[in-house]
Amino acid sequence: MKKLFLIIGAPGSGKTTDAQLIAQHNTDSIVHYSTGDLLREEVASGSEQGKIIDSFISKGNLVPLDIVVSTILNALANAPKDVIIIDGYPRSVEQMQALDEKLKSQNQVELISVIEVQVSEAVARYRVLGRARGADDNAEV
């Protein structure tokens, strides 16, 4: 059975960096996925699901929860390693409940832990404004 770890935290908390470092130091046993990357890869694949995702992303809309969860579950099922780290998901209780419901109905992947990366608001603001990579990299977020 595959083991799943979720890393959550505010924008700029370092969750992606932490997940990448953990995976890089354990390349033989751990794979890391970012939810945004999974969605972009699905779009790039040209699949039917990718076309649906693109229809939302291209208009600046959020991808529906069921599609996000389906994309994550597909990545988990096809993960090349038995330990998987996903960063940036969930962002809400509703998102966690949706994933948890699906995980409970199968026996291929077990959620082991949700790890929260915490930093002060000042540090998060400094990091987000310093990177300014996307529309959500602003002081309000």
C-alpha positions as CSV (number, residue, x, y, z in Angstrom):
1,M,0.0,0.0,0.0
2,K,1.3,3.5,-0.9
3,K,1.7,6.0,1.9
4,L,0.6,9.6,1.4
5,F,1.8,12.7,3.3
6,L,0.2,16.1,2.7
7,I,2.1,19.3,3.4
8,I,0.0,22.4,4.0
9,G,0.7,26.0,4.9
10,A,0.2,29.6,4.0
11,P,1.5,30.9,0.7
12,G,5.2,31.6,1.3
13,S,5.5,29.2,4.2
14,G,8.0,27.0,2.4
15,K,5.8,23.9,2.0
16,T,6.9,23.3,-1.6
17,T,10.6,23.8,-0.8
18,D,10.3,21.5,2.2
19,A,8.5,18.8,0.1
20,Q,11.1,19.1,-2.7
21,L,14.0,18.8,-0.2
22,I,12.5,15.7,1.5
23,A,12.0,14.0,-1.9
24,Q,15.4,15.0,-3.2
25,H,17.1,13.5,-0.1
26,N,15.0,10.3,-0.5
27,T,14.9,9.8,-4.3
28,D,14.9,6.0,-3.9
29,S,11.6,5.9,-2.0
30,I,9.7,9.3,-2.1
31,V,8.0,11.1,-5.0
32,H,6.7,14.7,-4.6
33,Y,3.8,16.3,-6.4
34,S,2.4,19.8,-6.4
35,T,-1.4,20.0,-7.1
36,G,-0.9,22.9,-9.5
37,D,1.8,21.0,-11.4
38,L,-0.5,17.9,-11.6
39,L,-3.3,20.0,-13.1
40,R,-0.9,21.7,-15.6
41,E,0.5,18.3,-16.6
42,E,-3.0,17.0,-17.2
43,V,-3.7,19.9,-19.5
44,A,-0.4,19.4,-21.3
45,S,-1.2,15.7,-21.9
46,G,-4.2,16.7,-24.1
47,S,-6.5,14.2,-22.3
48,E,-10.2,14.8,-22.0
49,Q,-9.8,15.6,-18.4
50,G,-7.0,18.0,-19.3
51,K,-9.3,19.8,-21.7
52,I,-11.9,20.2,-19.0
53,I,-9.3,21.5,-16.6
54,D,-8.0,24.0,-19.2
55,S,-11.5,25.3,-19.8
56,F,-11.5,26.5,-16.2
57,I,-7.9,27.6,-15.9
58,S,-7.8,29.5,-19.1
59,K,-10.7,31.7,-17.9
60,G,-9.1,32.2,-14.5
61,N,-11.6,30.0,-12.7
62,L,-11.0,27.4,-10.0
63,V,-11.0,23.8,-11.2
64,P,-14.0,22.0,-9.6
65,L,-13.2,20.0,-6.6
66,D,-14.2,16.6,-8.0
67,I,-11.8,17.1,-10.9
68,V,-8.9,18.2,-8.7
69,V,-9.5,15.1,-6.5
70,S,-9.7,12.8,-9.5
71,T,-6.4,14.3,-10.8
72,I,-4.7,13.7,-7.5
73,L,-6.0,10.1,-7.2
74,N,-4.8,9.4,-10.7
75,A,-1.3,10.6,-9.8
76,L,-1.3,8.5,-6.6
77,A,-2.3,5.4,-8.5
78,N,0.4,5.9,-11.1
79,A,3.1,7.1,-8.7
80,P,6.4,5.3,-9.3
81,K,7.2,5.1,-5.6
82,D,5.4,3.9,-2.5
83,V,5.8,7.2,-0.5
84,I,4.1,10.3,-1.9
85,I,4.3,13.8,-0.7
86,I,1.7,16.3,-2.0
87,D,2.1,20.0,-1.2
88,G,-0.5,22.7,-1.3
89,Y,-3.5,20.4,-0.9
90,P,-5.9,20.7,0.8
91,R,-6.6,24.4,1.2
92,S,-9.9,23.9,2.9
93,V,-11.8,21.5,5.1
94,E,-14.1,20.8,2.2
95,Q,-11.1,19.8,0.0
96,M,-9.8,17.5,2.8
97,Q,-13.1,15.8,3.3
98,A,-13.5,15.2,-0.5
99,L,-10.1,13.5,-0.7
100,D,-10.6,11.6,2.6
101,E,-13.9,10.2,1.4
102,K,-12.2,8.9,-1.8
103,L,-9.2,7.5,0.1
104,K,-11.5,5.6,2.5
105,S,-13.2,3.9,-0.4
106,Q,-10.1,2.3,-1.7
107,N,-7.1,0.3,-0.4
108,Q,-4.2,1.3,-2.6
109,V,-3.2,4.5,-0.8
110,E,-3.2,5.3,3.0
111,L,-3.0,8.9,4.3
112,I,-0.3,8.8,6.9
113,S,-0.1,12.4,8.0
114,V,-0.9,16.0,7.2
115,I,2.1,18.2,8.0
116,E,1.5,21.9,8.5
117,V,4.4,24.3,7.9
118,Q,4.0,27.4,9.9
119,V,5.8,30.8,9.6
120,S,4.9,34.2,10.8
121,E,2.7,36.4,8.7
122,A,5.6,38.8,8.2
123,V,7.9,36.1,6.8
124,A,5.1,34.7,4.6
125,R,4.4,38.3,3.2
126,Y,8.1,38.9,2.6
127,R,8.5,35.6,0.7
128,V,5.3,36.0,-1.4
129,L,6.0,39.6,-2.3
130,G,9.6,38.8,-3.1
131,R,8.8,36.0,-5.5
132,A,5.7,37.6,-7.2
133,R,5.3,34.7,-9.6
134,G,1.6,34.8,-10.1
135,A,-1.7,36.7,-9.6
136,D,-2.1,35.3,-6.1
137,D,1.3,36.6,-5.0
138,N,0.1,39.8,-3.3
139,A,-0.3,41.1,0.2
140,E,-4.0,40.4,0.4
141,V,-3.5,36.6,-0.1
